[in-house]
């Protein structure tokens, strides 16, 4: 197995847990975006009141009166719902507003009650021949009966989780279809500071331009029971102020006062019963006054509690230090494995060459003596001189190769022979003297004992059997020597052994 394959296996096994849907915020990964950006924190509340306390202070029951007077809008009996106004004086209208919070949802119900139109208005348009049913809506009498309607608005907390709201839709009571109408993505409401809530939106002009609408709801006093709302509209193209109206909001004590005040307004302004039934019921019978309320699908188009936020925590990223640590650990493990394998194979090679050398020497030692007696100085000298074919007192590579190849110990590979010669040649001068020869035999003690024991066991038997084995051994030895001298070529000029097998 190569080093590259070992490294590949280790990296694959160690990286596998990290590659499976890594999560942020662990010791090995970067911090989560949600730790510093609440938009990405799925546990951060979507509750409107919890995101900003101004919304809680604004909720409840309010009496609303107009503070700034402006001329009654021109009356057009053909377009009662347009910008030209209704046959009533808006400056004298009263409003009762109920604001309710429910988790991530906000409900605004505005009951509007107009007093009867001024008698001067009735006389003017009667002289012009305008039918009476245009001058007092709902079948009333102009100058006698007032009118009632409602305006509703529905908002949800935003994915920004910063206290801002987005409109879901609205409803207008005097519209032909007074049911819920989706708002799309038009508009936003957000707290500013600790006393102001700002509402912004836009609407289309009849000429195709746009009207920009802004409403600032400002709390007054320490108890937050009074507030001023300033509504302004601008021509987007010219920045001209189309309208600017100020309203005073007074907090009411509760639902009973709220219901009683609405009933009193209907009675004081002589609003007919059939108009009252279309102007909003109190107490409310359902969550809206119109013919249709926002469905759950309408709410969930924007409600963060039942829709998917665009701010999703991305998959975690491994820290660079962890990657470096794993790389270093992988390299250390691979190096350790390679070293262990090298040392193991080197040990095997050493054991192998010592066994081969000891076995070859044992073939020429007098086996009738004990092992210790076999390794006498004279025996060793004779063995050395037998190997030294040139008789110069040194063993060359050629001498040693001829000796190792001529016996019954078997053939030796070039790698093992190179390692054997290097082990014998202690001073690395390219030849082995008698002391180096003896020193190597001393480190082959166990192997030499094993070789002697093996040779002695083979030496046993009848004289005829020993002579037969000797003849066969000699013949085999001669054949092997002839084959090796004729077929095997070794580079004896190289002093360095090949790497371990």
C-alpha positions as CSV (number, residue, x, y, z in Angstrom):
1,X,0.0,0.0,0.0
2,X,1.4,3.4,-1.0
3,X,1.8,6.4,1.2
4,X,-0.7,8.3,-0.9
5,X,-3.4,5.6,-0.4
6,X,-2.8,5.6,3.4
7,X,-3.2,9.3,3.5
8,X,-6.3,9.1,1.4
9,X,-7.9,6.5,3.6
10,X,-7.1,8.5,6.8
11,X,-8.4,11.8,5.4
12,X,-11.6,10.2,4.1
13,X,-12.3,8.5,7.4
14,X,-11.5,11.5,9.5
15,X,-13.4,14.0,7.3
16,X,-16.5,11.9,6.9
17,X,-18.3,13.2,10.1
18,X,-17.5,16.8,9.2
19,X,-18.9,16.5,5.7
20,X,-22.4,15.4,6.8
21,X,-24.5,18.5,7.3
22,X,-22.0,20.5,9.3
23,X,-23.6,22.6,11.9
24,X,-22.3,26.0,13.1
25,X,-21.4,26.8,16.7
26,X,-19.4,23.7,17.5
27,X,-15.8,23.5,18.6
28,X,-14.8,22.5,15.0
29,X,-17.0,25.0,13.1
30,X,-17.4,28.8,12.9
31,X,-19.9,30.6,15.1
32,X,-23.6,30.8,13.9
33,X,-24.8,33.9,12.2
34,X,-27.8,33.7,14.6
35,X,-25.4,34.4,17.5
36,X,-25.0,38.0,16.4
37,X,-27.8,38.5,13.9
38,X,-31.3,37.8,15.2
39,X,-32.7,37.4,11.7
40,X,-30.9,34.1,11.5
41,X,-31.8,32.9,15.0
42,X,-34.8,30.6,14.7
43,X,-35.3,30.8,18.5
44,X,-35.6,34.6,18.5
45,X,-39.2,35.6,19.1
46,X,-41.6,36.7,16.4
47,X,-44.0,38.1,19.0
48,X,-44.7,41.8,18.2
49,X,-44.9,42.9,21.8
50,X,-41.8,41.2,22.8
51,X,-39.8,42.7,19.9
52,X,-40.7,46.3,20.9
53,X,-42.8,47.4,23.8
54,X,-44.3,50.4,21.9
55,X,-46.6,48.0,20.1
56,X,-47.9,46.8,23.5
57,X,-48.4,50.4,24.6
58,X,-50.3,51.1,21.4
59,X,-52.7,48.2,21.8
60,X,-56.0,48.7,23.5
61,X,-59.0,51.0,23.0
62,X,-58.7,54.6,21.8
63,X,-61.0,57.5,21.1
64,X,-59.7,59.5,18.2
65,X,-60.6,63.1,17.3
66,X,-59.4,65.3,14.5
67,X,-57.2,68.2,15.6
68,X,-56.6,70.1,12.3
69,X,-59.5,71.4,10.3
70,X,-59.5,71.5,6.5
71,X,-62.1,72.4,4.0
72,X,-64.7,69.8,3.2
73,X,-63.6,67.9,0.1
74,X,-65.5,68.5,-3.1
75,X,-68.5,66.3,-3.4
76,X,-69.0,64.1,-6.4
77,X,-72.1,61.9,-6.1
78,X,-70.8,59.7,-8.9
79,X,-67.6,58.7,-7.0
80,X,-68.3,58.3,-3.3
81,X,-65.2,56.3,-2.6
82,X,-62.7,58.4,-4.5
83,X,-60.5,61.3,-3.3
84,X,-63.3,63.8,-3.7
85,X,-64.9,62.9,-0.4
86,X,-68.3,61.9,1.0
87,X,-71.4,64.0,1.7
88,X,-70.2,64.5,5.3
89,X,-67.8,66.7,7.2
90,X,-64.6,64.7,8.1
91,X,-63.6,67.4,10.5
92,X,-66.5,66.5,12.8
93,X,-66.2,62.7,12.5
94,X,-65.2,60.7,15.5
95,X,-63.2,57.5,15.5
96,X,-62.9,54.6,17.9
97,X,-59.9,52.4,17.3
98,X,-59.4,48.9,18.8
99,X,-55.8,47.6,18.4
100,X,-55.2,43.9,19.3
101,X,-52.0,42.0,19.3
102,X,-51.9,38.2,19.0
103,X,-48.3,36.9,18.8
104,X,-46.9,37.8,15.5
105,X,-50.3,39.3,14.3
106,X,-51.8,42.8,14.7
107,X,-55.5,43.7,14.2
108,X,-56.6,47.3,13.9
109,X,-60.4,48.0,13.8
110,X,-61.4,51.6,13.3
111,X,-65.1,52.6,13.8
112,X,-65.8,55.9,12.0
113,X,-69.0,57.8,12.8
114,X,-69.9,61.0,10.8
115,X,-72.5,63.5,12.0
116,X,-75.2,64.6,9.6
117,X,-74.1,66.8,6.8
118,X,-74.4,70.6,7.4
119,X,-77.7,72.0,6.3
120,X,-76.0,74.5,4.0
121,X,-74.5,71.5,2.1
122,X,-77.9,69.9,1.8
123,X,-79.6,73.1,0.5
124,X,-76.8,73.6,-2.0
125,X,-77.0,70.3,-3.7
126,X,-80.8,70.0,-3.5
127,X,-81.0,73.1,-5.5
128,X,-78.8,71.5,-8.0
129,X,-81.2,68.6,-8.3
130,X,-79.0,65.9,-6.7
131,X,-81.2,63.0,-5.5
132,X,-81.6,62.8,-1.7
133,X,-80.2,59.3,-1.5
134,X,-76.8,60.7,-2.7
135,X,-76.9,63.4,0.0
136,X,-77.5,61.0,2.9
137,X,-76.0,57.5,2.4
138,X,-78.0,54.5,3.6
139,X,-81.4,56.0,2.9
140,X,-81.2,58.7,5.5
141,X,-82.2,62.3,5.3
142,X,-79.5,64.9,4.5
143,X,-78.9,67.1,7.5
144,X,-80.7,64.6,9.9
145,X,-78.9,61.3,9.7
146,X,-75.3,60.6,10.2
147,X,-73.3,57.7,8.7
148,X,-71.1,55.0,10.0
149,X,-68.4,52.8,8.5
150,X,-65.2,51.0,9.5
151,X,-61.6,50.7,8.3
152,X,-59.6,47.6,9.2
153,X,-55.9,46.9,8.9
154,X,-54.0,43.6,9.4
155,X,-50.2,43.4,10.0
156,X,-47.6,40.8,10.9
157,X,-44.1,41.0,12.4
158,X,-41.3,40.9,9.8
159,X,-38.5,38.5,9.1
160,X,-36.2,41.3,10.2
161,X,-37.2,40.6,13.8
162,X,-36.5,44.3,14.6
163,X,-40.0,45.3,15.7
164,X,-41.1,46.3,12.2
165,X,-44.5,45.2,10.7
166,X,-45.7,44.5,7.2
167,X,-49.3,44.9,6.1
168,X,-51.3,41.8,5.2
169,X,-54.3,43.7,3.9
170,X,-57.2,45.9,4.9
171,X,-61.0,46.4,4.5
172,X,-63.2,49.5,3.9
173,X,-66.7,49.4,5.2
174,X,-68.3,51.8,2.6
175,X,-66.8,50.0,-0.4
176,X,-69.1,47.9,-2.6
177,X,-67.2,44.8,-1.5
178,X,-66.2,45.5,2.0
179,X,-64.3,42.3,2.5
180,X,-60.6,41.7,3.0
181,X,-58.3,43.0,0.3
182,X,-54.6,41.8,0.3
183,X,-52.0,44.6,0.6
184,X,-49.2,42.7,-1.2
185,X,-45.8,44.1,-0.2
186,X,-47.0,47.8,0.0
187,X,-46.1,49.4,3.2
188,X,-44.2,49.0,6.5
189,X,-44.5,50.1,10.1
190,X,-41.6,50.4,12.5
191,X,-40.9,52.0,15.9
192,X,-38.5,54.9,16.1
193,X,-37.0,55.6,19.5
194,X,-39.1,55.1,22.6
195,X,-42.1,57.2,21.7
196,X,-42.8,57.1,17.9
197,X,-44.2,54.5,15.5
198,X,-44.0,55.4,11.8
199,X,-46.2,53.9,9.0
200,X,-45.3,54.4,5.4
201,X,-47.1,53.2,2.2
202,X,-47.9,54.3,-1.3
203,X,-50.9,54.4,-3.5
204,X,-51.7,55.0,-7.1
205,X,-52.9,58.4,-8.4
206,X,-55.7,58.6,-11.0
207,X,-53.2,60.1,-13.4
208,X,-50.9,57.1,-13.0
209,X,-48.5,58.7,-10.6
210,X,-47.9,57.7,-7.0
211,X,-49.0,59.1,-3.7
212,X,-46.6,58.6,-0.8
213,X,-48.3,58.2,2.6
214,X,-46.7,58.7,6.0
215,X,-48.2,58.5,9.5
216,X,-46.3,59.2,12.7
217,X,-47.9,58.0,15.9
218,X,-46.3,59.9,18.8
219,X,-46.9,59.0,22.4
220,X,-47.4,62.0,24.8
221,X,-46.9,62.1,28.6
222,X,-45.4,59.6,31.0
223,X,-48.3,57.2,31.0
224,X,-48.6,56.7,27.2
225,X,-52.3,57.3,27.4
226,X,-52.3,60.1,25.0
227,X,-50.8,60.2,21.5
228,X,-50.8,62.4,18.4
229,X,-51.0,60.9,14.9
230,X,-49.9,63.0,12.0
231,X,-50.9,61.7,8.6
232,X,-49.5,63.2,5.4
233,X,-49.7,62.4,1.7
234,X,-47.2,63.6,-0.9
235,X,-47.1,63.7,-4.7
236,X,-44.1,61.4,-5.5
237,X,-43.2,63.4,-8.6
238,X,-43.5,67.0,-7.3
239,X,-43.1,66.4,-3.5
240,X,-46.3,68.5,-3.1
241,X,-48.2,68.0,0.1
242,X,-51.6,66.7,-0.8
243,X,-52.9,66.5,2.8
244,X,-51.7,66.8,6.4
245,X,-54.0,65.8,9.2
246,X,-53.5,65.6,12.9
247,X,-55.4,63.3,15.2
248,X,-55.5,63.1,19.0
249,X,-55.7,59.6,20.5
250,X,-57.0,59.2,24.1
251,X,-56.7,55.8,25.7
252,X,-60.0,54.4,27.0
253,X,-60.4,52.3,30.2
254,X,-61.5,49.1,28.5
255,X,-64.0,47.4,26.3
256,X,-67.1,48.5,28.1
257,X,-66.3,52.2,27.7
258,X,-65.4,51.5,24.1
259,X,-68.7,49.8,23.2
260,X,-70.8,52.3,25.1
261,X,-69.0,55.3,23.4
262,X,-69.7,53.8,19.9
263,X,-73.4,53.1,20.7
264,X,-73.7,56.7,22.0
265,X,-72.1,58.1,18.8
266,X,-74.5,56.2,16.6
267,X,-77.4,57.5,18.6
268,X,-76.2,61.1,18.8
269,X,-75.6,61.2,15.1
270,X,-78.9,59.4,14.3
271,X,-77.3,56.7,12.3
272,X,-79.9,54.3,10.9
273,X,-80.0,50.7,12.1
274,X,-79.2,49.2,8.7
275,X,-76.2,51.5,8.4
276,X,-75.1,50.5,11.9
277,X,-75.2,46.9,10.9
278,X,-72.8,47.6,8.1
279,X,-70.7,50.0,10.1
280,X,-69.4,47.4,12.4
281,X,-70.8,45.4,15.3
282,X,-69.8,45.8,18.9
283,X,-68.7,43.6,20.5
284,X,-67.2,42.1,17.5
285,X,-68.7,38.7,16.4
286,X,-65.6,37.7,14.6
287,X,-62.0,38.9,13.9
288,X,-63.1,41.3,11.2
289,X,-66.2,43.5,10.4
290,X,-66.2,42.9,6.6
291,X,-67.9,40.2,4.6
292,X,-64.7,38.2,4.5
293,X,-61.7,38.0,6.9
294,X,-58.1,37.2,6.0
295,X,-57.7,33.5,5.7
296,X,-54.8,31.6,7.2
297,X,-53.3,31.4,3.8
298,X,-53.4,35.2,3.6
299,X,-51.7,35.5,7.0
300,X,-49.1,33.0,6.2
301,X,-48.0,34.8,3.0
302,X,-45.9,37.0,5.4
303,X,-46.3,35.7,9.0
304,X,-42.9,34.4,10.1
305,X,-44.5,31.9,12.4
306,X,-46.0,30.0,9.5
307,X,-43.8,30.9,6.5
308,X,-40.1,30.3,5.7
309,X,-37.8,33.2,6.4
310,X,-35.3,34.2,3.7
311,X,-32.7,34.4,6.4
312,X,-31.6,30.7,6.8
313,X,-28.6,29.8,8.7
314,X,-26.1,28.4,6.2
315,X,-24.3,25.1,6.7
316,X,-21.4,25.3,9.1
317,X,-17.8,25.9,7.9
318,X,-14.9,24.1,9.5
319,X,-12.4,26.4,11.2
320,X,-9.1,26.7,9.4
321,X,-7.3,25.7,12.5
322,X,-9.3,22.5,12.7
323,X,-8.5,21.7,9.0
324,X,-4.8,22.3,9.7
325,X,-5.0,20.2,12.8
326,X,-6.6,17.3,10.9
327,X,-4.0,17.7,8.1
328,X,-1.1,17.6,10.6
329,X,-2.7,14.6,12.4
330,X,-3.2,12.8,9.1
331,X,0.4,13.4,8.2
332,X,1.7,12.3,11.6
333,X,-0.4,9.1,11.4
334,X,0.7,8.3,7.9
335,X,4.4,8.9,8.8
336,X,4.0,6.7,11.9
337,X,2.4,4.0,9.8
338,X,5.1,4.2,7.1
339,X,7.9,4.1,9.8
340,X,6.3,1.2,11.6
341,X,6.0,-0.7,8.3
342,X,9.6,0.1,7.4
343,X,10.9,-0.9,10.8
344,X,8.9,-4.2,10.7
345,X,10.1,-5.1,7.2
346,X,13.7,-4.1,8.2
347,X,13.5,-6.4,11.2
348,X,12.2,-9.2,9.0
349,X,15.1,-8.6,6.6
350,X,17.7,-8.6,9.4
351,X,16.2,-11.8,10.7
352,X,16.2,-13.3,7.2
353,X,19.8,-12.5,6.4
354,X,21.1,-13.7,9.7
355,X,19.3,-17.0,9.3
356,X,20.6,-17.4,5.8
357,X,24.2,-16.5,6.8
358,X,24.0,-18.7,9.9
359,X,22.6,-21.6,8.0
360,X,25.4,-21.3,5.4
361,X,28.1,-21.2,8.0
362,X,26.6,-24.1,9.8
363,X,27.0,-26.3,6.7
364,X,30.8,-26.2,7.0
365,X,31.1,-26.3,10.8
366,X,32.1,-29.6,12.6
367,X,28.7,-30.8,13.8
368,X,30.2,-33.3,16.1
369,X,31.0,-30.6,18.6
370,X,28.6,-28.6,20.7
371,X,27.4,-25.3,19.4
372,X,29.8,-23.3,21.7
373,X,32.7,-25.6,20.7
374,X,31.8,-25.2,17.0
375,X,32.5,-21.5,17.2
376,X,36.1,-21.8,18.3
377,X,38.7,-19.3,17.0
378,X,40.2,-22.0,14.8
379,X,36.8,-23.0,13.4
380,X,36.0,-19.4,12.7
381,X,39.4,-18.8,11.0
382,X,39.0,-21.8,8.8
383,X,35.5,-20.7,7.9
384,X,36.8,-17.2,7.0
385,X,39.6,-18.6,4.9
386,X,37.2,-20.8,3.1
387,X,35.1,-17.9,2.1
388,X,38.2,-15.7,1.2
389,X,38.8,-17.2,-2.2
390,X,41.6,-14.7,-3.0
391,X,43.4,-15.4,0.2
392,X,44.2,-11.7,0.9
393,X,42.6,-11.7,4.3
394,X,39.5,-9.8,3.2
395,X,36.1,-10.8,2.0
396,X,34.9,-9.0,-1.1
397,X,31.4,-8.9,-2.4
398,X,32.3,-11.5,-4.9
399,X,33.7,-13.8,-2.2
400,X,30.6,-13.5,0.0
401,X,28.2,-13.9,-2.9
402,X,30.0,-17.1,-4.0
403,X,29.9,-18.4,-0.5
404,X,26.2,-17.6,0.1
405,X,25.2,-19.1,-3.3
406,X,27.1,-22.4,-3.0
407,X,25.5,-24.1,0.0
408,X,22.1,-25.6,0.9
409,X,20.9,-22.5,2.6
410,X,19.1,-21.4,-0.6
411,X,19.4,-18.4,-2.8
412,X,19.4,-14.9,-1.5
413,X,17.8,-11.9,-3.2
414,X,20.0,-8.9,-4.3
415,X,18.3,-6.7,-1.7
416,X,19.0,-9.1,1.2
417,X,22.6,-9.7,0.0
418,X,23.2,-6.0,-0.1
419,X,21.9,-5.6,3.5
420,X,24.0,-8.6,4.6
421,X,27.2,-7.2,3.2
422,X,26.5,-3.8,4.7
423,X,25.9,-5.5,8.1
424,X,29.3,-7.3,7.8
425,X,31.2,-4.3,6.5
426,X,31.2,-2.3,9.8
427,X,33.8,0.3,8.7
428,X,32.2,0.6,5.2
429,X,35.4,0.2,3.3
430,X,34.0,-2.2,0.8
431,X,35.5,-5.4,2.2
432,X,35.1,-7.5,5.4
433,X,38.0,-8.5,7.6
434,X,38.2,-11.4,10.0
435,X,37.1,-9.3,13.1
436,X,34.0,-8.0,11.2
437,X,33.2,-11.5,10.2
438,X,33.4,-12.8,13.8
439,X,31.5,-9.8,15.1
440,X,28.5,-10.5,12.8
441,X,28.5,-14.2,13.8
442,X,28.2,-13.1,17.5
443,X,25.0,-11.2,16.8
444,X,23.6,-14.3,15.0
445,X,23.7,-16.4,18.2
446,X,20.1,-17.6,18.2
447,X,20.0,-18.0,14.4
448,X,23.3,-19.9,14.5
449,X,22.0,-22.2,17.3
450,X,18.9,-22.9,15.2
451,X,21.0,-23.6,12.1
452,X,23.3,-26.0,14.0
453,X,20.3,-27.8,15.5
454,X,18.7,-28.1,12.1
455,X,22.0,-29.4,10.5
456,X,22.5,-31.9,13.4
457,X,19.0,-33.3,12.9
458,X,19.8,-33.8,9.2
459,X,23.2,-35.3,10.2
460,X,21.5,-38.1,12.1
461,X,20.8,-41.5,10.5
462,X,22.8,-44.5,9.3
463,X,26.2,-44.0,7.6
464,X,24.7,-45.0,4.3
465,X,21.9,-42.4,4.7
466,X,24.3,-39.7,5.6
467,X,26.5,-40.5,2.6
468,X,23.5,-40.5,0.3
469,X,22.3,-37.1,1.6
470,X,25.8,-35.7,1.3
471,X,26.1,-36.8,-2.3
472,X,22.7,-35.4,-3.2
473,X,23.5,-32.1,-1.4
474,X,26.9,-31.8,-3.2
475,X,25.3,-32.5,-6.6
476,X,22.5,-29.9,-5.9
477,X,25.0,-27.4,-4.7
478,X,27.2,-27.8,-7.8
479,X,24.1,-27.4,-10.0
480,X,23.0,-24.3,-8.2
481,X,26.4,-22.7,-8.3
482,X,26.7,-23.3,-12.0
483,X,23.3,-21.8,-12.6
484,X,23.9,-18.7,-10.5
485,X,27.4,-18.0,-11.9
486,X,26.0,-18.4,-15.4
487,X,22.7,-16.6,-14.9
488,X,22.8,-14.2,-12.0
489,X,24.6,-10.9,-12.3
490,X,24.9,-8.5,-9.3
491,X,26.2,-5.0,-9.2
492,X,29.0,-5.2,-6.7
493,X,30.0,-1.6,-7.3
494,X,27.0,-0.3,-5.3
495,X,27.7,0.2,-1.6
496,X,24.2,1.2,-0.7
497,X,21.6,-1.5,-0.2
498,X,18.2,-1.2,-1.8
499,X,15.3,-0.1,0.3
500,X,13.7,-2.8,2.5
501,X,11.5,-5.3,0.8
